[in-house]
């Protein structure tokens, strides 16, 4: 009972199959334009530049 056994979860992971012991993940429903919240354009402000230190 290990990687070679297709009835176990570890075996299914190794083989790459799905079934009762390892089920497929459900796909998330796509959002439509009416259900999605409208995004606001965020205006990015440039950070103030620091003055370079002068060597004395």
Secondary structure, 3 states (H helix, E strand, C coil): CCCCCCCCHHHHHHHCCCCCCCCCCCCCCCCCCCCCCCCCCCCCCCCCCCCCCCCC
